[in-house]
Amino acid sequence: MTDLMTLLNTLRRPRLLIRAARFGLSGYSRERDLARLIADIRLPGPGRAVTQLVNIEGDMDEKRKTGDATYSIARHIEVLVALMAEIQLLRARKQSKS
C-alpha cells in the first residue's frame, strides 16, 4: 500500500486534466462508473480498484503523450475521476481503522 501511495503522490498530469477530474468528483457513482471502467463481475475493493485504475490511466497517458488516434480525453477524465474517488475511499477506510 505504501508503494501505491508513493506512486500516486508522484503522478504528474496536465493541470487541465486534473481540474476537470476534480470537477467530476461530485457526480461519481462507484456502482455506475467503476463498473463501466473495470470489466469485472463484482466491484473490487478500493485498493484493488486503485491498482487497476492506475494501470488503465498509465496506458491512457501514454496514448495522450504519443498522440495515439484512439486516445479519448473524456475517457481519461472518467478514469482520473474514478481514481481520485477510490483514493479518497481508500484513505477514509484507512483512517477509520486507525
C-alpha positions as protocol buffer text, in pm:
chain_id: "A"
residue {
  index: 1
  type: MET
  ca { x: 0 y: 0 z: 0 }
}
residue {
  index: 2
  type: THR
  ca { x: 282 y: 243 z: 79 }
}
residue {
  index: 3
  type: ASP
  ca { x: 435 y: 188 z: -266 }
}
residue {
  index: 4
  type: LEU
  ca { x: 97 y: 259 z: -425 }
}
residue {
  index: 5
  type: MET
  ca { x: 54 y: 582 z: -229 }
}
residue {
  index: 6
  type: THR
  ca { x: 409 y: 690 z: -321 }
}
residue {
  index: 7
  type: LEU
  ca { x: 333 y: 625 z: -686 }
}
residue {
  index: 8
  type: LEU
  ca { x: 11 y: 825 z: -666 }
}
residue {
  index: 9
  type: ASN
  ca { x: 183 y: 1116 z: -494 }
}
residue {
  index: 10
  type: THR
  ca { x: 440 y: 1136 z: -774 }
}
residue {
  index: 11
  type: LEU
  ca { x: 191 y: 1121 z: -1064 }
}
residue {
  index: 12
  type: ARG
  ca { x: 215 y: 1435 z: -1276 }
}
residue {
  index: 13
  type: ARG
  ca { x: -58 y: 1515 z: -1526 }
}
residue {
  index: 14
  type: PRO
  ca { x: -161 y: 1833 z: -1710 }
}
residue {
  index: 15
  type: ARG
  ca { x: -338 y: 2079 z: -1482 }
}
residue {
  index: 16
  type: LEU
  ca { x: -647 y: 2093 z: -1704 }
}
residue {
  index: 17
  type: LEU
  ca { x: -697 y: 1715 z: -1681 }
}
residue {
  index: 18
  type: ILE
  ca { x: -671 y: 1724 z: -1303 }
}
residue {
  index: 19
  type: ARG
  ca { x: -906 y: 2020 z: -1271 }
}
residue {
  index: 20
  type: ALA
  ca { x: -1165 y: 1851 z: -1493 }
}
residue {
  index: 21
  type: ALA
  ca { x: -1139 y: 1533 z: -1287 }
}
residue {
  index: 22
  type: ARG
  ca { x: -1179 y: 1722 z: -960 }
}
residue {
  index: 23
  type: PHE
  ca { x: -1489 y: 1889 z: -1101 }
}
residue {
  index: 24
  type: GLY
  ca { x: -1633 y: 1547 z: -1183 }
}
residue {
  index: 25
  type: LEU
  ca { x: -1578 y: 1401 z: -835 }
}
residue {
  index: 26
  type: SER
  ca { x: -1913 y: 1524 z: -703 }
}
residue {
  index: 27
  type: GLY
  ca { x: -2101 y: 1321 z: -963 }
}
residue {
  index: 28
  type: TYR
  ca { x: -1902 y: 999 z: -916 }
}
residue {
  index: 29
  type: SER
  ca { x: -2106 y: 686 z: -852 }
}
residue {
  index: 30
  type: ARG
  ca { x: -1894 y: 385 z: -765 }
}
residue {
  index: 31
  type: GLU
  ca { x: -2154 y: 133 z: -879 }
}
residue {
  index: 32
  type: ARG
  ca { x: -2217 y: 306 z: -1211 }
}
residue {
  index: 33
  type: ASP
  ca { x: -1879 y: 450 z: -1304 }
}
residue {
  index: 34
  type: LEU
  ca { x: -1636 y: 193 z: -1167 }
}
residue {
  index: 35
  type: ALA
  ca { x: -1839 y: -92 z: -1314 }
}
residue {
  index: 36
  type: ARG
  ca { x: -1810 y: 75 z: -1657 }
}
residue {
  index: 37
  type: LEU
  ca { x: -1434 y: 127 z: -1628 }
}
residue {
  index: 38
  type: ILE
  ca { x: -1331 y: -207 z: -1479 }
}
residue {
  index: 39
  type: ALA
  ca { x: -1465 y: -509 z: -1657 }
}
residue {
  index: 40
  type: ASP
  ca { x: -1533 y: -741 z: -1366 }
}
residue {
  index: 41
  type: ILE
  ca { x: -1838 y: -928 z: -1242 }
}
residue {
  index: 42
  type: ARG
  ca { x: -1806 y: -780 z: -892 }
}
residue {
  index: 43
  type: LEU
  ca { x: -1676 y: -441 z: -794 }
}
residue {
  index: 44
  type: PRO
  ca { x: -1328 y: -469 z: -643 }
}
residue {
  index: 45
  type: GLY
  ca { x: -1235 y: -317 z: -311 }
}
residue {
  index: 46
  type: PRO
  ca { x: -1083 y: 30 z: -324 }
}
residue {
  index: 47
  type: GLY
  ca { x: -724 y: -95 z: -302 }
}
residue {
  index: 48
  type: ARG
  ca { x: -761 y: -330 z: -595 }
}
residue {
  index: 49
  type: ALA
  ca { x: -964 y: -72 z: -786 }
}
residue {
  index: 50
  type: VAL
  ca { x: -688 y: 188 z: -743 }
}
residue {
  index: 51
  type: THR
  ca { x: -428 y: -58 z: -871 }
}
residue {
  index: 52
  type: GLN
  ca { x: -637 y: -139 z: -1179 }
}
residue {
  index: 53
  type: LEU
  ca { x: -719 y: 226 z: -1242 }
}
residue {
  index: 54
  type: VAL
  ca { x: -353 y: 327 z: -1215 }
}
residue {
  index: 55
  type: ASN
  ca { x: -271 y: 74 z: -1487 }
}
residue {
  index: 56
  type: ILE
  ca { x: -557 y: 192 z: -1710 }
}
residue {
  index: 57
  type: GLU
  ca { x: -464 y: 557 z: -1656 }
}
residue {
  index: 58
  type: GLY
  ca { x: -97 y: 489 z: -1731 }
}
residue {
  index: 59
  type: ASP
  ca { x: -191 y: 335 z: -2065 }
}
residue {
  index: 60
  type: MET
  ca { x: -417 y: 630 z: -2142 }
}
residue {
  index: 61
  type: ASP
  ca { x: -149 y: 883 z: -2053 }
}
residue {
  index: 62
  type: GLU
  ca { x: 95 y: 706 z: -2282 }
}
residue {
  index: 63
  type: LYS
  ca { x: -158 y: 733 z: -2567 }
}
residue {
  index: 64
  type: ARG
  ca { x: -203 y: 1102 z: -2486 }
}
residue {
  index: 65
  type: LYS
  ca { x: 170 y: 1167 z: -2497 }
}
residue {
  index: 66
  type: THR
  ca { x: 225 y: 980 z: -2823 }
}
residue {
  index: 67
  type: GLY
  ca { x: -76 y: 1131 z: -3000 }
}
residue {
  index: 68
  type: ASP
  ca { x: -244 y: 794 z: -3049 }
}
residue {
  index: 69
  type: ALA
  ca { x: -563 y: 831 z: -3254 }
}
residue {
  index: 70
  type: THR
  ca { x: -754 y: 607 z: -3011 }
}
residue {
  index: 71
  type: TYR
  ca { x: -693 y: 843 z: -2718 }
}
residue {
  index: 72
  type: SER
  ca { x: -1010 y: 982 z: -2563 }
}
residue {
  index: 73
  type: ILE
  ca { x: -977 y: 1279 z: -2330 }
}
residue {
  index: 74
  type: ALA
  ca { x: -1329 y: 1217 z: -2196 }
}
residue {
  index: 75
  type: ARG
  ca { x: -1240 y: 859 z: -2105 }
}
residue {
  index: 76
  type: HIS
  ca { x: -913 y: 976 z: -1949 }
}
residue {
  index: 77
  type: ILE
  ca { x: -1105 y: 1221 z: -1728 }
}
residue {
  index: 78
  type: GLU
  ca { x: -1351 y: 945 z: -1629 }
}
residue {
  index: 79
  type: VAL
  ca { x: -1060 y: 726 z: -1521 }
}
residue {
  index: 80
  type: LEU
  ca { x: -899 y: 1010 z: -1326 }
}
residue {
  index: 81
  type: VAL
  ca { x: -1231 y: 1087 z: -1151 }
}
residue {
  index: 82
  type: ALA
  ca { x: -1265 y: 721 z: -1052 }
}
residue {
  index: 83
  type: LEU
  ca { x: -902 y: 708 z: -940 }
}
residue {
  index: 84
  type: MET
  ca { x: -939 y: 1016 z: -721 }
}
residue {
  index: 85
  type: ALA
  ca { x: -1265 y: 891 z: -571 }
}
residue {
  index: 86
  type: GLU
  ca { x: -1124 y: 546 z: -497 }
}
residue {
  index: 87
  type: ILE
  ca { x: -817 y: 701 z: -334 }
}
residue {
  index: 88
  type: GLN
  ca { x: -1046 y: 909 z: -112 }
}
residue {
  index: 89
  type: LEU
  ca { x: -1239 y: 594 z: -18 }
}
residue {
  index: 90
  type: LEU
  ca { x: -917 y: 405 z: 50 }
}
residue {
  index: 91
  type: ARG
  ca { x: -786 y: 684 z: 276 }
}
residue {
  index: 92
  type: ALA
  ca { x: -1119 y: 711 z: 459 }
}
residue {
  index: 93
  type: ARG
  ca { x: -1117 y: 337 z: 529 }
}
residue {
  index: 94
  type: LYS
  ca { x: -757 y: 350 z: 642 }
}
residue {
  index: 95
  type: GLN
  ca { x: -834 y: 637 z: 884 }
}
residue {
  index: 96
  type: SER
  ca { x: -1141 y: 462 z: 1024 }
}
residue {
  index: 97
  type: LYS
  ca { x: -926 y: 159 z: 1109 }
}
residue {
  index: 98
  type: SER
  ca { x: -676 y: 376 z: 1299 }
}
